[in-house]
Amino acid sequence: MSVVPDMSKHEPFDGNHYKRWFECMLFYLEAIRVNSVLFDDCVPANMAEPARSTSTLIYEKDNRICRGHILHYLSNSLFDIYCSYMFAKEIWVAMRKKYSIEDDGTKKYMVGRFLDCRMSDDKPIMEQVHEYQNIVLEILAEGMVIDDAFQATALIEKLPPSWKEYRNYLKHKKRDMSLEDLIVHIRIEESN
């Protein structure tokens, strides 16, 4: 029994966060078992023939479903661009060419956000920790590798000025902490 993922919260793709949209769509299309049309080498040659084979009919049905779902999860402006494509694979390849190249700049942007991230005393600490975690997760999702100990050490350095004594305490601990352990410690320290 296969479970179809809930796509009700999946935002239409508007040109931003392509990798996230791509992975969610691919997972969904795999779950409903129509993703094969995205990776077939060619469209069946006999699609124009009146007496089409069973495999051609299956391909046509799967293509229609796959194409429909891809178009459904595009913003109106992108829908208008891609609705003229007759095959799901054409849409998939065109979008991949356009948006995965643009994602290359995303890595540089993410690293910049990571380096610029500084915590301040005017916002709740855990809110800022969650923002930091999101930046780290986005970097990891882009395929870049950041060691867990580095993530934790960088977070220590980014703590706000009022946390100076706690930051010094953490820097002098003998044992390295994982990011998750550090976040638990920060949560406890904040409540104290």
N, C-alpha and C positions, 0 to 999 in steps of 0.2 A: 504494500500500500504506500503510495507516494503522497507526501503532504505538500500542498501548493502554498508557497509563502504568501503572507498577507501584504499586498502591495497598496493598500488603501492609504498608507502614510508616505508612500514613495512620491516625492515631488517631481513634477515634470522637469525634464532637463531643459535648462535655459542657456546653456553655454558655460556654466560654472560647475565645478566639481565633477568633471567628466568621469574620472576614474571610479568614484563612488557610484554614479549612475550606471556606468558600464558593468561593474561587478554585480550590482543588484539586478539589473536587467538580465544579465547572462544567467545568474542563479535562477531567476524566475522562468526564463525561457527553457532552461534545462528541466526545471520542475514540471512544466507543462509539456515537455517532450517535443518541442518544435525547433530546438536550437540547431539541429542538423542542417537545416537550410542555410544557416550562416556560414557553414564550413564546407559545404559541397563544392567540389572543384568547378562544376559547371551546372547550368540549368539543363534539365533533360532535353535532348535534341528534338524529341517527337512531341513537344507540347502543342505544336500547331496542327498536328494530325487529328482528324476527326475521331478515330478509334484510338484513344490514348490508353497506355498500359496502366496497370494498377499502381506501379511505382510513380508514374507521372501524376496520377490523380492524388496520390498521397502527398507528393511533393507540392502540388498546387494548393492543397488544403493546408498543409503545414506552413507554406510560404504566406498564405493569406492570413493565417492566425498570427504568425510571427511578425509580419509586417504591420498588422493592425495593432499589436501590443507595443511595438517600438514607437509607432506614430502616436499612440495614445499617451505615452509617457514623454512626449516632447512638448515644449511650450508652443503656443500658437504660432509665433514667428518661425520657429524651427519646423513645425508641422508644415507650414506653407512652403518651406524650402524643399522638404524631403517627400512630400506626399505624391510628387510626380514619379518617383522611383517605383517601379513595378515589383522589384524583388527585395526581400528583407536583407539579403546579403549585400546588395548595392548600397542600401542605407547604412548598414553596419560598417562596411569598408570605408565609405565616404566620411562618415563621422569619425571613425578611428583615425583616418589620415589627418583630418582637420584638428580634432581636439586632443589626441594623444601627443601631437607635436607641441601644441600649446601647453600641455601639462609639463613639458620639460622646463619651462620657465617657472612653473609652480614649485619645483624643488628649490630653486634659488630664493623664491619668495618665502617659502616655509623656513628655510635656514635663516633668512633675515629676520623673520618673526621670532624665531627661537632666540637669536642673539640679542634682539632688541627687547625681549620680554623682561620687564622689571616689575617687581611688586611694590605697592605703595601702602602707606598706612591709612589711606582714606577709603579703602574698600575692604570687605571681609576677606580674611586670609584664605579661607577654603574656596571662596569664589575664584580667587586668583590662582590657587593651586589647580582647580579644575580647568581653567583657561590654559595653564601651562601643560597639563596632561593632554588636552585636546591638540595643542600644537605638536607635542611629541608623537601622539597617535597619527596625526596627519603626515608627519615626516616619515614615520615607519610605514604608513600606507603607500607612500611614494616609492618604497623599496630601499630607502636609505637605512643604514644600520647605526643605531646609537646604543651602546652598551648600557645596561641597566644601572650599573654603578655610576657611569657618567651622567645619566639622567638625574639620579639622586643628588650627586655632587653639584650639578648645575642648579638644581632647585634650591639647594642650601645657599648658593651664592646669590640667588635672585630674591631671597627673603627680604621683606621691607626693613627700613632702617631701625624701627623700634624692636626688631627681633635680633639685633646685633649680638647680644650676649648668648642667646640661644644658638645663633649661627656659629659663634666661636666654640661653644660647647660641642656642637655636632662635628665641626671640623677637627676637633682634637680627639674624637672617639677613635679607638683602635680599630674597631670592626666597621667595614663598609656596610651600609644598609641598602636594601633594594628600594626602588621608588615607592612601592606599595607600603613597605615598613615605615619609610620616612613620612609618608602622608598620614599614616596612623599616629605617629609621634607628633606631627604638627597639629592634628585634630585634638589630641589630648592636651598639648601645650596651650592651644587656643582656648580650650574650655577651662584651663587653670587660670 
